[in-house]
């Protein structure tokens, strides 16, 4: 769980502020768009890993 919290902190920390997800896409330059894509990809991976662990735990207790 600690690794998930640390990963969340890393993903949500932007260069200018901790609210990198609030800027509309049409106001971003190509570099910022790539960074945004990267942040969301990492976040999606974390959700997938967390979900997989919960499923594995639930199926092992049955």
N, C-alpha and C positions, 0 to 999 in steps of 0.2 A: 504494500500500500504506500509505503514511503517513496518508492521509486515513481509511482504514479503521481504523487503530489509534486515531487521535484520536476518531473517532466512537464506537468501542468504549469509550474512556475516558469520554466524555460520557454515554453511555447507562448505564454501570455505576456511575456516581457518584451515589449517593442523597443526600438531604439529611441524614440521620442517620448513615449508614454507606455503605460500598461494597457492601453485601450486601443491596440492596433486594429481590432476588428470593427471599429465604429466608422472608419472612413469609407465613404461610398466607392465602389469599384471604378466608377467613371472619373474619379479624381486622382487615380493612382497612375504613376508612370510605369513603364514595363518592368523595371527592377522591383518596384514595390508590389506589382501584381505577382511576380514570381515569388517574392517573399511571402505574400499572403497565401498563395497556393501551397507553398511549402509548410506554412504554419497549419493550415487546415488539413493537409495530408498527414502531418504528424499527429494532430488531434484525432483524426479518424482512425489512425493506426492504434492509438491508445484506447479508443472506445472498443475497437475490435479485440484487442488483447484482453481488456478487462472483461468483456462479454464472454470470450472464450474461456477464461479462467472460472467465471461464475458457472458456466455450463458444465465444465469439467468437474467442478466441486459438487454441483447438484447431481450429476450422473454417478459420481463415485459414492454418494451417500445413499443411493437407491438400492 
